[in-house]
Each structure stands twice: as structure tokens, then as C-alpha cells.
Amino acid sequence: MNPDKPYDTLEIEDIDNLNHYHTVIVKNEGVAIKHGTWKFYDPSTGMISRTETYTLGKRELPKSEPVTDSATTVKKSMAKPKEVQEYEKKNAGKKRIRVRDGAVN
């Protein structure tokens, strides 16, 4: 949504006929809420560290996840792929590792 505009136009799917849409004008209150599936990535590996589902700004807990205080977080460790483990084992203790990054000199 553009915060400079006081109103925004949305197309909402019709409940009775799923192939038709209605145009609705809503007031832009300048806030955003989390909705849907959010994926959080680990910056060092680039892999997904956790996935959370939100409905209108409130987090939905999976049935298998116990309800805990938001201040208490449990960090899950992700297993590294076999190739990464072999690379780290091969280059352990080396000061400088030559890596091909695709850069052209």
C-alpha cells in the first residue's frame, strides 16, 4: 500500500461465484500486519531456520508445538548437508581457503 494515498482499491473474490471479483475501496491506515506463512532464513547458511503462520497479525501454533511464553524461545539446529560437512572437514585449520565465486578479474 502506498502511504501517500488515503485510500486503496482491492479486488475481493466473490464467495458465491469464485470466478468473479468485487472492487472494494478501503482506508489506508498506514499499518501492515503479518498474514500467511512467513519464512525466516539463517543469514550464514541461507537455509530456512523456521516457518511461522500468521492470521491477521496473530501467530497460529501448530498442533504439535506446545504453547510457550514469547520470551522463551527454543532454537533448533539444522543439519548441514554432507557436502558442506566434507568441505569444512577438508579445509579445517587452513588460514586461507581459495573459493571460486564466479567473479571476473
Biopython code that builds the backbone (N, CA, C, O; Angstrom):
import numpy as np
from Bio.PDB.StructureBuilder import StructureBuilder

atoms = [
    (1, "MET", "N", (0.836, -1.176, 0.000)),
    (1, "MET", "CA", (0.000, 0.000, 0.000)),
    (1, "MET", "C", (0.882, 1.241, 0.000)),
    (1, "MET", "O", (1.927, 1.278, 0.650)),
    (2, "ASN", "N", (0.455, 2.233, -0.724)),
    (2, "ASN", "CA", (1.189, 3.490, -0.799)),
    (2, "ASN", "C", (0.762, 4.373, 0.366)),
    (2, "ASN", "O", (-0.411, 4.735, 0.445)),
    (3, "PRO", "N", (1.682, 4.740, 1.290)),
    (3, "PRO", "CA", (1.293, 5.542, 2.445)),
    (3, "PRO", "C", (0.907, 6.974, 2.085)),
    (3, "PRO", "O", (0.307, 7.671, 2.903)),
    (4, "ASP", "N", (1.244, 7.426, 0.864)),
    (4, "ASP", "CA", (0.889, 8.781, 0.457)),
    (4, "ASP", "C", (-0.589, 8.915, 0.075)),
    (4, "ASP", "O", (-1.129, 10.021, 0.061)),
    (5, "LYS", "N", (-1.231, 7.805, -0.229)),
    (5, "LYS", "CA", (-2.637, 7.840, -0.648)),
    (5, "LYS", "C", (-3.544, 7.482, 0.524)),
    (5, "LYS", "O", (-3.271, 6.514, 1.234)),
    (6, "PRO", "N", (-4.630, 8.252, 0.746)),
    (6, "PRO", "CA", (-5.501, 7.975, 1.893)),
    (6, "PRO", "C", (-6.384, 6.744, 1.715)),
    (6, "PRO", "O", (-6.844, 6.178, 2.707)),
    (7, "TYR", "N", (-6.635, 6.310, 0.466)),
    (7, "TYR", "CA", (-7.485, 5.154, 0.208)),
    (7, "TYR", "C", (-6.801, 4.231, -0.787)),
    (7, "TYR", "O", (-5.963, 4.664, -1.578)),
    (8, "ASP", "N", (-7.169, 2.944, -0.741)),
    (8, "ASP", "CA", (-6.617, 1.973, -1.669)),
    (8, "ASP", "C", (-7.761, 1.121, -2.210)),
    (8, "ASP", "O", (-8.784, 0.947, -1.548)),
    (9, "THR", "N", (-7.581, 0.598, -3.404)),
    (9, "THR", "CA", (-8.595, -0.229, -4.050)),
    (9, "THR", "C", (-8.119, -1.677, -4.056)),
    (9, "THR", "O", (-6.996, -1.966, -4.467)),
    (10, "LEU", "N", (-8.981, -2.587, -3.597)),
    (10, "LEU", "CA", (-8.662, -4.013, -3.557)),
    (10, "LEU", "C", (-9.721, -4.783, -4.327)),
    (10, "LEU", "O", (-10.874, -4.362, -4.415)),
    (11, "GLU", "N", (-9.312, -5.922, -4.884)),
    (11, "GLU", "CA", (-10.268, -6.808, -5.540)),
    (11, "GLU", "C", (-10.469, -8.011, -4.630)),
    (11, "GLU", "O", (-9.521, -8.723, -4.299)),
    (12, "ILE", "N", (-11.715, -8.225, -4.232)),
    (12, "ILE", "CA", (-12.067, -9.297, -3.306)),
    (12, "ILE", "C", (-12.851, -10.364, -4.071)),
    (12, "ILE", "O", (-13.757, -10.049, -4.842)),
    (13, "GLU", "N", (-12.490, -11.638, -3.846)),
    (13, "GLU", "CA", (-13.155, -12.740, -4.530)),
    (13, "GLU", "C", (-14.578, -12.922, -3.990)),
    (13, "GLU", "O", (-14.805, -12.863, -2.782)),
    (14, "ASP", "N", (-15.512, -13.139, -4.882)),
    (14, "ASP", "CA", (-16.907, -13.345, -4.501)),
    (14, "ASP", "C", (-17.063, -14.737, -3.890)),
    (14, "ASP", "O", (-16.554, -15.718, -4.433)),
    (15, "ILE", "N", (-17.759, -14.820, -2.773)),
    (15, "ILE", "CA", (-17.933, -16.107, -2.078)),
    (15, "ILE", "C", (-18.810, -17.055, -2.875)),
    (15, "ILE", "O", (-18.521, -18.249, -2.947)),
    (16, "ASP", "N", (-19.870, -16.544, -3.472)),
    (16, "ASP", "CA", (-20.814, -17.386, -4.206)),
    (16, "ASP", "C", (-20.263, -17.854, -5.553)),
    (16, "ASP", "O", (-20.488, -18.996, -5.954)),
    (17, "ASN", "N", (-19.545, -16.976, -6.247)),
    (17, "ASN", "CA", (-19.001, -17.310, -7.556)),
    (17, "ASN", "C", (-17.508, -17.034, -7.517)),
    (17, "ASN", "O", (-17.099, -15.873, -7.527)),
    (18, "LEU", "N", (-16.687, -18.070, -7.473)),
    (18, "LEU", "CA", (-15.244, -17.915, -7.266)),
    (18, "LEU", "C", (-14.520, -17.306, -8.460)),
    (18, "LEU", "O", (-13.350, -16.941, -8.344)),
    (19, "ASN", "N", (-15.195, -17.189, -9.611)),
    (19, "ASN", "CA", (-14.551, -16.605, -10.793)),
    (19, "ASN", "C", (-14.786, -15.104, -10.903)),
    (19, "ASN", "O", (-14.248, -14.471, -11.811)),
    (20, "HIS", "N", (-15.571, -14.518, -10.009)),
    (20, "HIS", "CA", (-15.870, -13.090, -10.064)),
    (20, "HIS", "C", (-15.258, -12.378, -8.855)),
    (20, "HIS", "O", (-15.128, -12.946, -7.770)),
    (21, "TYR", "N", (-14.890, -11.115, -9.082)),
    (21, "TYR", "CA", (-14.279, -10.298, -8.044)),
    (21, "TYR", "C", (-15.059, -8.998, -7.879)),
    (21, "TYR", "O", (-15.636, -8.484, -8.837)),
    (22, "HIS", "N", (-15.071, -8.469, -6.649)),
    (22, "HIS", "CA", (-15.676, -7.183, -6.346)),
    (22, "HIS", "C", (-14.563, -6.195, -6.026)),
    (22, "HIS", "O", (-13.581, -6.547, -5.373)),
    (23, "THR", "N", (-14.718, -4.961, -6.485)),
    (23, "THR", "CA", (-13.754, -3.915, -6.169)),
    (23, "THR", "C", (-14.202, -3.211, -4.900)),
    (23, "THR", "O", (-15.343, -2.760, -4.801)),
    (24, "VAL", "N", (-13.298, -3.118, -3.927)),
    (24, "VAL", "CA", (-13.609, -2.523, -2.636)),
    (24, "VAL", "C", (-12.597, -1.414, -2.368)),
    (24, "VAL", "O", (-11.401, -1.595, -2.599)),
    (25, "ILE", "N", (-13.066, -0.276, -1.885)),
    (25, "ILE", "CA", (-12.192, 0.831, -1.515)),
    (25, "ILE", "C", (-12.048, 0.827, 0.003)),
    (25, "ILE", "O", (-13.040, 0.871, 0.731)),
    (26, "VAL", "N", (-10.807, 0.774, 0.469)),
    (26, "VAL", "CA", (-10.543, 0.731, 1.909)),
    (26, "VAL", "C", (-9.663, 1.908, 2.298)),
    (26, "VAL", "O", (-8.875, 2.405, 1.493)),
    (27, "LYS", "N", (-9.808, 2.346, 3.545)),
    (27, "LYS", "CA", (-8.999, 3.445, 4.044)),
    (27, "LYS", "C", (-7.612, 2.914, 4.398)),
    (27, "LYS", "O", (-7.483, 1.872, 5.041)),
    (28, "ASN", "N", (-6.582, 3.634, 3.975)),
    (28, "ASN", "CA", (-5.202, 3.275, 4.271)),
    (28, "ASN", "C", (-4.853, 3.839, 5.642)),
    (28, "ASN", "O", (-4.724, 5.052, 5.802)),
    (29, "GLU", "N", (-4.699, 2.962, 6.628)),
    (29, "GLU", "CA", (-4.380, 3.396, 7.976)),
    (29, "GLU", "C", (-2.877, 3.430, 8.223)),
    (29, "GLU", "O", (-2.438, 3.760, 9.325)),
    (30, "GLY", "N", (-2.085, 3.093, 7.209)),
    (30, "GLY", "CA", (-0.639, 3.202, 7.324)),
    (30, "GLY", "C", (0.016, 2.126, 8.155)),
    (30, "GLY", "O", (1.150, 2.307, 8.597)),
    (31, "VAL", "N", (-0.652, 1.017, 8.385)),
    (31, "VAL", "CA", (-0.062, -0.067, 9.159)),
    (31, "VAL", "C", (-0.114, -1.345, 8.330)),
    (31, "VAL", "O", (-0.946, -1.483, 7.433)),
    (32, "ALA", "N", (0.763, -2.255, 8.633)),
    (32, "ALA", "CA", (0.782, -3.557, 7.982)),
    (32, "ALA", "C", (0.758, -4.626, 9.059)),
    (32, "ALA", "O", (1.323, -4.449, 10.138)),
    (33, "ILE", "N", (0.105, -5.730, 8.759)),
    (33, "ILE", "CA", (0.069, -6.841, 9.704)),
    (33, "ILE", "C", (0.556, -8.097, 9.004)),
    (33, "ILE", "O", (0.452, -8.229, 7.784)),
    (34, "LYS", "N", (1.085, -9.008, 9.791)),
    (34, "LYS", "CA", (1.544, -10.282, 9.246)),
    (34, "LYS", "C", (0.327, -11.154, 8.960)),
    (34, "LYS", "O", (-0.585, -11.273, 9.779)),
    (35, "HIS", "N", (0.339, -11.766, 7.767)),
    (35, "HIS", "CA", (-0.743, -12.667, 7.409)),
    (35, "HIS", "C", (-0.189, -13.699, 6.433)),
    (35, "HIS", "O", (0.442, -13.343, 5.438)),
    (36, "GLY", "N", (-0.422, -14.957, 6.717)),
    (36, "GLY", "CA", (0.071, -16.022, 5.853)),
    (36, "GLY", "C", (1.314, -16.673, 6.432)),
    (36, "GLY", "O", (1.602, -16.536, 7.621)),
    (37, "THR", "N", (2.046, -17.380, 5.585)),
    (37, "THR", "CA", (3.241, -18.107, 6.006)),
    (37, "THR", "C", (4.460, -17.214, 5.873)),
    (37, "THR", "O", (4.716, -16.648, 4.810)),
    (38, "TRP", "N", (5.211, -17.091, 6.961)),
    (38, "TRP", "CA", (6.441, -16.301, 6.997)),
    (38, "TRP", "C", (7.599, -17.261, 7.153)),
    (38, "TRP", "O", (7.592, -18.106, 8.048)),
    (39, "LYS", "N", (8.609, -17.139, 6.280)),
    (39, "LYS", "CA", (9.800, -17.984, 6.337)),
    (39, "LYS", "C", (10.969, -17.137, 6.804)),
    (39, "LYS", "O", (11.213, -16.058, 6.263)),
    (40, "PHE", "N", (11.691, -17.617, 7.800)),
    (40, "PHE", "CA", (12.844, -16.920, 8.345)),
    (40, "PHE", "C", (14.095, -17.690, 7.939)),
    (40, "PHE", "O", (14.176, -18.904, 8.126)),
    (41, "TYR", "N", (15.078, -16.967, 7.378)),
    (41, "TYR", "CA", (16.286, -17.586, 6.851)),
    (41, "TYR", "C", (17.476, -17.314, 7.755)),
    (41, "TYR", "O", (17.581, -16.248, 8.363)),
    (42, "ASP", "N", (18.375, -18.296, 7.837)),
    (42, "ASP", "CA", (19.628, -18.148, 8.566)),
    (42, "ASP", "C", (20.598, -17.406, 7.654)),
    (42, "ASP", "O", (20.886, -17.887, 6.559)),
    (43, "PRO", "N", (21.118, -16.231, 8.077)),
    (43, "PRO", "CA", (21.978, -15.456, 7.177)),
    (43, "PRO", "C", (23.309, -16.128, 6.849)),
    (43, "PRO", "O", (23.892, -15.844, 5.803)),
    (44, "SER", "N", (23.797, -17.000, 7.705)),
    (44, "SER", "CA", (25.092, -17.624, 7.434)),
    (44, "SER", "C", (24.981, -18.777, 6.436)),
    (44, "SER", "O", (25.895, -18.987, 5.639)),
    (45, "THR", "N", (23.885, -19.522, 6.466)),
    (45, "THR", "CA", (23.746, -20.665, 5.568)),
    (45, "THR", "C", (22.769, -20.400, 4.434)),
    (45, "THR", "O", (22.858, -21.039, 3.386)),
    (46, "GLY", "N", (21.838, -19.470, 4.621)),
    (46, "GLY", "CA", (20.833, -19.201, 3.596)),
    (46, "GLY", "C", (19.687, -20.196, 3.610)),
    (46, "GLY", "O", (18.814, -20.147, 2.743)),
    (47, "MET", "N", (19.678, -21.093, 4.579)),
    (47, "MET", "CA", (18.609, -22.088, 4.673)),
    (47, "MET", "C", (17.503, -21.557, 5.580)),
    (47, "MET", "O", (17.732, -20.669, 6.401)),
    (48, "ILE", "N", (16.308, -22.107, 5.424)),
    (48, "ILE", "CA", (15.173, -21.696, 6.237)),
    (48, "ILE", "C", (15.401, -22.164, 7.668)),
    (48, "ILE", "O", (15.593, -23.355, 7.915)),
    (49, "SER", "N", (15.378, -21.214, 8.620)),
    (49, "SER", "CA", (15.585, -21.594, 10.016)),
    (49, "SER", "C", (14.263, -21.929, 10.698)),
    (49, "SER", "O", (14.213, -22.819, 11.548)),
    (50, "ARG", "N", (13.192, -21.223, 10.333)),
    (50, "ARG", "CA", (11.879, -21.557, 10.891)),
    (50, "ARG", "C", (10.787, -20.983, 9.994)),
    (50, "ARG", "O", (11.028, -20.072, 9.202)),
    (51, "THR", "N", (9.602, -21.525, 10.132)),
    (51, "THR", "CA", (8.445, -21.068, 9.381)),
    (51, "THR", "C", (7.314, -20.837, 10.369)),
    (51, "THR", "O", (7.046, -21.684, 11.221)),
    (52, "GLU", "N", (6.651, -19.696, 10.256)),
    (52, "GLU", "CA", (5.536, -19.374, 11.136)),
    (52, "GLU", "C", (4.337, -18.969, 10.287)),
    (52, "GLU", "O", (4.492, -18.380, 9.218)),
    (53, "THR", "N", (3.141, -19.290, 10.773)),
    (53, "THR", "CA", (1.913, -18.925, 10.080)),
    (53, "THR", "C", (1.158, -17.909, 10.917)),
    (53, "THR", "O", (0.955, -18.110, 12.115)),
    (54, "TYR", "N", (0.740, -16.811, 10.284)),
    (54, "TYR", "CA", (0.009, -15.741, 10.952)),
    (54, "TYR", "C", (-1.359, -15.564, 10.307)),
    (54, "TYR", "O", (-1.517, -15.729, 9.098)),
    (55, "THR", "N", (-2.346, -15.224, 11.136)),
    (55, "THR", "CA", (-3.668, -14.859, 10.663)),
    (55, "THR", "C", (-4.015, -13.514, 11.277)),
    (55, "THR", "O", (-4.216, -13.399, 12.486)),
    (56, "LEU", "N", (-4.082, -12.499, 10.425)),
    (56, "LEU", "CA", (-4.408, -11.140, 10.843)),
    (56, "LEU", "C", (-3.537, -10.673, 12.011)),
    (56, "LEU", "O", (-4.038, -10.094, 12.975)),
    (57, "GLY", "N", (-2.240, -10.929, 11.917)),
    (57, "GLY", "CA", (-1.276, -10.446, 12.904)),
    (57, "GLY", "C", (-1.067, -11.339, 14.097)),
    (57, "GLY", "O", (-0.194, -11.060, 14.918)),
    (58, "LYS", "N", (-1.841, -12.414, 14.232)),
    (58, "LYS", "CA", (-1.675, -13.324, 15.372)),
    (58, "LYS", "C", (-1.070, -14.633, 14.882)),
    (58, "LYS", "O", (-1.494, -15.194, 13.871)),
    (59, "ARG", "N", (-0.062, -15.112, 15.627)),
    (59, "ARG", "CA", (0.638, -16.331, 15.251)),
    (59, "ARG", "C", (-0.220, -17.554, 15.543)),
    (59, "ARG", "O", (-0.782, -17.695, 16.629)),
    (60, "GLU", "N", (-0.309, -18.432, 14.553)),
    (60, "GLU", "CA", (-1.006, -19.702, 14.737)),
    (60, "GLU", "C", (0.017, -20.751, 15.150)),
    (60, "GLU", "O", (1.060, -20.891, 14.511)),
    (61, "LEU", "N", (-0.275, -21.479, 16.201)),
    (61, "LEU", "CA", (0.630, -22.520, 16.659)),
    (61, "LEU", "C", (0.242, -23.847, 16.020)),
    (61, "LEU", "O", (-0.937, -24.198, 15.982)),
    (62, "PRO", "N", (1.237, -24.592, 15.513)),
    (62, "PRO", "CA", (0.929, -25.933, 15.009)),
    (62, "PRO", "C", (0.431, -26.814, 16.147)),
    (62, "PRO", "O", (0.729, -26.556, 17.313)),
    (63, "LYS", "N", (-0.312, -27.835, 15.817)),
    (63, "LYS", "CA", (-0.875, -28.707, 16.842)),
    (63, "LYS", "C", (0.195, -29.413, 17.659)),
    (63, "LYS", "O", (-0.025, -29.726, 18.829)),
    (64, "SER", "N", (1.370, -29.669, 17.047)),
    (64, "SER", "CA", (2.425, -30.385, 17.768)),
    (64, "SER", "C", (3.287, -29.459, 18.621)),
    (64, "SER", "O", (4.030, -29.929, 19.483)),
    (65, "GLU", "N", (3.197, -28.126, 18.389)),
    (65, "GLU", "CA", (4.035, -27.192, 19.141)),
    (65, "GLU", "C", (3.341, -26.780, 20.432)),
    (65, "GLU", "O", (2.197, -26.328, 20.392)),
    (66, "PRO", "N", (4.004, -26.924, 21.575)),
    (66, "PRO", "CA", (3.380, -26.526, 22.828)),
    (66, "PRO", "C", (3.307, -25.000, 22.953)),
    (66, "PRO", "O", (4.103, -24.282, 22.347)),
    (67, "VAL", "N", (2.371, -24.526, 23.724)),
    (67, "VAL", "CA", (2.236, -23.096, 23.965)),
    (67, "VAL", "C", (3.294, -22.684, 24.967)),
    (67, "VAL", "O", (3.352, -23.221, 26.073)),
    (68, "THR", "N", (4.140, -21.723, 24.584)),
    (68, "THR", "CA", (5.200, -21.245, 25.471)),
    (68, "THR", "C", (5.130, -19.740, 25.540)),
    (68, "THR", "O", (4.480, -19.091, 24.721)),
    (69, "ASP", "N", (5.806, -19.197, 26.525)),
    (69, "ASP", "CA", (5.893, -17.748, 26.665)),
    (69, "ASP", "C", (6.719, -17.198, 25.511)),
    (69, "ASP", "O", (7.687, -17.829, 25.088)),
    (70, "SER", "N", (6.344, -16.017, 24.992)),
    (70, "SER", "CA", (7.069, -15.454, 23.856)),
    (70, "SER", "C", (8.501, -15.087, 24.220)),
    (70, "SER", "O", (9.345, -15.001, 23.329)),
    (71, "ALA", "N", (8.804, -14.868, 25.486)),
    (71, "ALA", "CA", (10.168, -14.546, 25.905)),
    (71, "ALA", "C", (11.058, -15.783, 25.855)),
    (71, "ALA", "O", (12.275, -15.661, 25.716)),
    (72, "THR", "N", (10.469, -16.966, 25.966)),
    (72, "THR", "CA", (11.222, -18.206, 25.921)),
    (72, "THR", "C", (11.210, -18.737, 24.502)),
    (72, "THR", "O", (10.148, -19.043, 23.958)),
    (73, "THR", "N", (12.383, -18.849, 23.901)),
    (73, "THR", "CA", (12.469, -19.376, 22.545)),
    (73, "THR", "C", (13.369, -20.585, 22.541)),
    (73, "THR", "O", (14.367, -20.635, 23.259)),
    (74, "VAL", "N", (13.017, -21.547, 21.738)),
    (74, "VAL", "CA", (13.811, -22.755, 21.598)),
    (74, "VAL", "C", (14.448, -22.707, 20.220)),
    (74, "VAL", "O", (13.750, -22.630, 19.209)),
    (75, "LYS", "N", (15.784, -22.751, 20.181)),
    (75, "LYS", "CA", (16.486, -22.693, 18.910)),
    (75, "LYS", "C", (16.764, -24.111, 18.446)),
    (75, "LYS", "O", (17.359, -24.912, 19.167)),
    (76, "LYS", "N", (16.327, -24.405, 17.241)),
    (76, "LYS", "CA", (16.543, -25.722, 16.671)),
    (76, "LYS", "C", (17.740, -25.656, 15.745)),
    (76, "LYS", "O", (17.863, -24.736, 14.936)),
    (77, "SER", "N", (18.623, -26.637, 15.866)),
    (77, "SER", "CA", (19.784, -26.669, 14.988)),
    (77, "SER", "C", (19.426, -27.468, 13.741)),
    (77, "SER", "O", (18.746, -28.491, 13.809)),
    (78, "MET", "N", (19.902, -26.974, 12.606)),
    (78, "MET", "CA", (19.640, -27.646, 11.340)),
    (78, "MET", "C", (20.877, -28.436, 10.943)),
    (78, "MET", "O", (22.004, -27.978, 11.135)),
    (79, "ALA", "N", (20.666, -29.611, 10.397)),
    (79, "ALA", "CA", (21.777, -30.451, 9.970)),
    (79, "ALA", "C", (22.356, -29.891, 8.675)),
    (79, "ALA", "O", (21.618, -29.477, 7.780)),
    (80, "LYS", "N", (23.680, -29.884, 8.586)),
    (80, "LYS", "CA", (24.342, -29.412, 7.376)),
    (80, "LYS", "C", (24.362, -30.533, 6.351)),
    (80, "LYS", "O", (24.439, -31.706, 6.716)),
    (81, "PRO", "N", (24.294, -30.184, 5.075)),
    (81, "PRO", "CA", (24.399, -31.213, 4.036)),
    (81, "PRO", "C", (25.757, -31.911, 4.079)),
    (81, "PRO", "O", (26.739, -31.357, 4.575)),
    (82, "LYS", "N", (25.795, -33.119, 3.559)),
    (82, "LYS", "CA", (27.009, -33.930, 3.592)),
    (82, "LYS", "C", (28.169, -33.227, 2.886)),
    (82, "LYS", "O", (29.306, -33.293, 3.353)),
    (83, "GLU", "N", (27.894, -32.556, 1.768)),
    (83, "GLU", "CA", (28.929, -31.876, 1.002)),
    (83, "GLU", "C", (29.553, -30.739, 1.819)),
    (83, "GLU", "O", (30.765, -30.532, 1.766)),
    (84, "VAL", "N", (28.730, -30.005, 2.574)),
    (84, "VAL", "CA", (29.233, -28.908, 3.395)),
    (84, "VAL", "C", (30.106, -29.455, 4.518)),
    (84, "VAL", "O", (31.152, -28.881, 4.823)),
    (85, "GLN", "N", (29.689, -30.555, 5.135)),
    (85, "GLN", "CA", (30.494, -31.158, 6.197)),
    (85, "GLN", "C", (31.845, -31.625, 5.666)),
    (85, "GLN", "O", (32.867, -31.455, 6.331)),
    (86, "GLU", "N", (31.853, -32.226, 4.441)),
    (86, "GLU", "CA", (33.113, -32.681, 3.842)),
    (86, "GLU", "C", (34.023, -31.496, 3.540)),
    (86, "GLU", "O", (35.227, -31.574, 3.782)),
    (87, "TYR", "N", (33.476, -30.403, 3.018)),
    (87, "TYR", "CA", (34.257, -29.215, 2.690)),
    (87, "TYR", "C", (34.876, -28.614, 3.948)),
    (87, "TYR", "O", (36.056, -28.262, 3.955)),
    (88, "GLU", "N", (34.079, -28.497, 5.015)),
    (88, "GLU", "CA", (34.599, -27.945, 6.260)),
    (88, "GLU", "C", (35.672, -28.841, 6.868)),
    (88, "GLU", "O", (36.653, -28.344, 7.421)),
    (89, "LYS", "N", (35.497, -30.149, 6.770)),
    (89, "LYS", "CA", (36.491, -31.086, 7.298)),
    (89, "LYS", "C", (37.790, -30.996, 6.496)),
    (89, "LYS", "O", (38.877, -31.025, 7.074)),
    (90, "LYS", "N", (37.683, -30.887, 5.166)),
    (90, "LYS", "CA", (38.848, -30.816, 4.295)),
    (90, "LYS", "C", (39.630, -29.525, 4.525)),
    (90, "LYS", "O", (40.860, -29.539, 4.467)),
    (91, "ASN", "N", (38.954, -28.424, 4.780)),
    (91, "ASN", "CA", (39.607, -27.123, 4.910)),
    (91, "ASN", "C", (39.757, -26.661, 6.358)),
    (91, "ASN", "O", (40.037, -25.486, 6.596)),
    (92, "ALA", "N", (39.581, -27.541, 7.311)),
    (92, "ALA", "CA", (39.738, -27.159, 8.716)),
    (92, "ALA", "C", (41.206, -26.872, 9.008)),
    (92, "ALA", "O", (42.083, -27.641, 8.613)),
    (93, "GLY", "N", (41.471, -25.780, 9.689)),
    (93, "GLY", "CA", (42.825, -25.427, 10.076)),
    (93, "GLY", "C", (43.581, -24.615, 9.042)),
    (93, "GLY", "O", (44.685, -24.152, 9.329)),
    (94, "LYS", "N", (43.039, -24.427, 7.865)),
    (94, "LYS", "CA", (43.709, -23.627, 6.844)),
    (94, "LYS", "C", (43.417, -22.153, 7.094)),
    (94, "LYS", "O", (42.303, -21.775, 7.456)),
    (95, "LYS", "N", (44.449, -21.327, 6.892)),
    (95, "LYS", "CA", (44.265, -19.898, 7.107)),
    (95, "LYS", "C", (43.513, -19.255, 5.946)),
    (95, "LYS", "O", (42.617, -18.436, 6.153)),
    (96, "ARG", "N", (43.878, -19.624, 4.743)),
    (96, "ARG", "CA", (43.242, -19.020, 3.584)),
    (96, "ARG", "C", (42.685, -20.128, 2.698)),
    (96, "ARG", "O", (43.397, -21.062, 2.329)),
    (97, "ILE", "N", (41.411, -20.010, 2.365)),
    (97, "ILE", "CA", (40.758, -21.011, 1.535)),
    (97, "ILE", "C", (40.429, -20.358, 0.203)),
    (97, "ILE", "O", (39.816, -19.292, 0.163)),
    (98, "ARG", "N", (40.833, -20.991, -0.873)),
    (98, "ARG", "CA", (40.529, -20.454, -2.201)),
    (98, "ARG", "C", (39.140, -20.918, -2.614)),
    (98, "ARG", "O", (38.853, -22.113, -2.693)),
    (99, "VAL", "N", (38.290, -19.932, -2.872)),
    (99, "VAL", "CA", (36.898, -20.227, -3.227)),
    (99, "VAL", "C", (36.613, -19.609, -4.581)),
    (99, "VAL", "O", (36.970, -18.457, -4.832)),
    (100, "ARG", "N", (35.975, -20.367, -5.448)),
    (100, "ARG", "CA", (35.572, -19.845, -6.752)),
    (100, "ARG", "C", (34.196, -19.220, -6.595)),
    (100, "ARG", "O", (33.215, -19.905, -6.308)),
    (101, "ASP", "N", (34.141, -17.898, -6.788)),
    (101, "ASP", "CA", (32.867, -17.191, -6.599)),
    (101, "ASP", "C", (32.266, -16.692, -7.899)),
    (101, "ASP", "O", (31.197, -16.083, -7.879)),
    (102, "GLY", "N", (32.920, -16.931, -9.034)),
    (102, "GLY", "CA", (32.388, -16.523, -10.318)),
    (102, "GLY", "C", (32.750, -15.114, -10.720)),
    (102, "GLY", "O", (32.287, -14.629, -11.752)),
    (103, "ALA", "N", (33.581, -14.434, -9.916)),
    (103, "ALA", "CA", (33.982, -13.071, -10.248)),
    (103, "ALA", "C", (34.974, -13.083, -11.394)),
    (103, "ALA", "O", (35.782, -14.003, -11.516)),
    (104, "VAL", "N", (34.912, -12.049, -12.242)),
    (104, "VAL", "CA", (35.805, -11.928, -13.388)),
    (104, "VAL", "C", (36.784, -10.791, -13.103)),
    (104, "VAL", "O", (36.366, -9.685, -12.759)),
    (105, "ASN", "N", (38.075, -11.055, -13.243)),
    (105, "ASN", "CA", (39.086, -10.019, -13.000)),
    (105, "ASN", "C", (39.363, -9.226, -14.236)),
    (105, "ASN", "O", (40.188, -8.312, -14.211)),
]
sb = StructureBuilder()
sb.init_structure("model")
sb.init_model(0)
sb.init_chain("A")
sb.init_seg("    ")
for serial, (resi, resn, name, xyz) in enumerate(atoms, 1):
    if name == "N":
        sb.init_residue(resn, " ", resi, " ")
    sb.init_atom(name, np.array(xyz, "f"), 0.0, 1.0, " ", f" {name:<3s}", serial, name[0])
structure = sb.get_structure()
